Amino acid sequence: MRRRMGAVMMLALLGAAVTPALAQQRMTVDKISETGTLTIGTRTGSPPFAYVNGRNEWVGFSIDLVEELIKPAVEKKLGKPIKVEKKESTPPTRIQHLASGAVDLIAGTMTDTRTRRDSVDFSLTFFVTGAQFLVKKGSPIKGIKSIDGKRIGAQQGSTTARVIREKAPRAVLREFPDPAQWDIVGDFFSYEPYGMAMRKGDADFRNVVNGGLMEGIESGKFFEIYGKWFGAKGEVPYPMAPQVRSFMLLQVVPK
């Protein structure tokens, strides 16, 4: 009898431990179904990824990926239309906004790192870049090896700031003025794969987000959106390297 009671108590404890995890996995999709809204955390001044234009419209590459690829995937999952609501989420606040439930997805310029994966889950990589320096025209700075003792500007909470501290500890981080007076110089000194962040352990929602991105990559819609913002006539011309295109295609798993 005691053994049976012990087994029942053990099962009850296991059930209590598993139930919250399962509830967490269903949380975002259920939340969107109940509210009819996918809430994304994004930026107001980070062109061409996410910004408010002169007509007071929230636009950008990351915004289009959500509106044209992820929103349809969520609607297909739920079997009904939804709307997308946008909220400002800066590097210092975006993980907090996810954890608190204020937003469901971060869609901006967030680098997928091993450290951040301890706190959030990431989608497929949707943009690959690296960090370079923006310097005043004629500056002797040519790359990360020549910044010791120099005042360097980097966005608060960014991976760029962390990499500079690690690779150039004698540099002094500062905010920088009007970028129109500056040039971009040197080779990339970091690898920056951008992903869309979501609450950790929410496997169902992550599958929906990744499914939408995969469908877009497979159909070519993803590359059309990329060309709109980064093509020769785009907001910021930045042609996709053949290696990056191959990498994007290799992220698509079979149906």
Secondary structure as the mmCIF struct_conf table of DSSP 4:
data_model
#
loop_
_struct_conf.conf_type_id
_struct_conf.id
_struct_conf.beg_label_comp_id
_struct_conf.beg_label_asym_id
_struct_conf.beg_label_seq_id
_struct_conf.end_label_comp_id
_struct_conf.end_label_asym_id
_struct_conf.end_label_seq_id
HELX_RH_AL_P HELX_RH_AL_P1 ARG A 2 THR A 35
BEND BEND1 GLY A 36 GLY A 36
STRN STRN1 THR A 37 THR A 42
BEND BEND2 THR A 44 THR A 44
STRN STRN2 GLY A 45 SER A 46
TURN_TY1_P TURN_TY1_P1 PRO A 47 PHE A 49
STRN STRN3 ALA A 50 VAL A 52
TURN_TY1_P TURN_TY1_P2 GLY A 54 ARG A 55
BEND BEND3 ASN A 56 ASN A 56
STRN STRN4 TRP A 58 VAL A 59
HELX_RH_AL_P HELX_RH_AL_P2 PHE A 61 LEU A 65
HELX_RH_PI_P HELX_RH_PI_P1 VAL A 66 ILE A 70
HELX_RH_AL_P HELX_RH_AL_P3 LYS A 71 LEU A 78
TURN_TY1_P TURN_TY1_P3 GLY A 79 GLY A 79
BEND BEND4 LYS A 80 LYS A 80
STRN STRN5 LYS A 83 GLU A 88
TURN_TY1_P TURN_TY1_P4 PRO A 91 THR A 93
HELX_RH_AL_P HELX_RH_AL_P4 ARG A 94 SER A 100
TURN_TY1_P TURN_TY1_P5 GLY A 101 GLY A 101
BEND BEND5 ALA A 102 ALA A 102
BEND BEND6 ASP A 104 ASP A 104
STRN STRN6 LEU A 105 ILE A 106
BEND BEND7 GLY A 108 THR A 109
STRN STRN7 THR A 111 THR A 111
TURN_TY1_P TURN_TY1_P6 ARG A 114 THR A 115
HELX_RH_3T_P HELX_RH_3T_P1 ARG A 116 ASP A 118
TURN_TY1_P TURN_TY1_P7 SER A 119 SER A 119
STRN STRN8 VAL A 120 THR A 129
STRN STRN9 PHE A 133 LYS A 136
TURN_TY1_P TURN_TY1_P8 LYS A 137 GLY A 138
BEND BEND8 PRO A 140 PRO A 140
BEND BEND9 GLY A 143 GLY A 143
HELX_RH_3T_P HELX_RH_3T_P2 ILE A 144 SER A 146
TURN_TY1_P TURN_TY1_P9 ASP A 148 GLY A 149
STRN STRN10 ARG A 151 GLY A 153
TURN_TY1_P TURN_TY1_P10 GLN A 156 GLY A 157
HELX_RH_AL_P HELX_RH_AL_P5 THR A 159 LYS A 167
TURN_TY1_P TURN_TY1_P11 PRO A 169 ARG A 170
BEND BEND10 ALA A 171 ALA A 171
STRN STRN11 VAL A 172 ARG A 174
HELX_RH_3T_P HELX_RH_3T_P3 PRO A 179 GLN A 181
STRN STRN12 TRP A 182 VAL A 185
BEND BEND11 GLY A 186 GLY A 186
BEND BEND12 SER A 190 SER A 190
STRN STRN13 GLU A 192 ARG A 199
TURN_TY1_P TURN_TY1_P12 LYS A 200 GLY A 201
HELX_RH_AL_P HELX_RH_AL_P6 ALA A 203 SER A 219
TURN_TY1_P TURN_TY1_P13 GLY A 220 GLY A 220
HELX_RH_AL_P HELX_RH_AL_P7 LYS A 221 PHE A 230
BEND BEND13 GLY A 231 GLY A 231
TURN_TY1_P TURN_TY1_P14 ALA A 232 LYS A 233
BEND BEND14 GLY A 234 VAL A 236
HELX_LH_PP_P HELX_LH_PP_P1 PRO A 239 ALA A 241
HELX_RH_AL_P HELX_RH_AL_P8 PRO A 242 LEU A 250
TURN_TY1_P TURN_TY1_P15 GLN A 251 GLN A 251
HELX_LH_PP_P HELX_LH_PP_P2 VAL A 252 PRO A 254
#
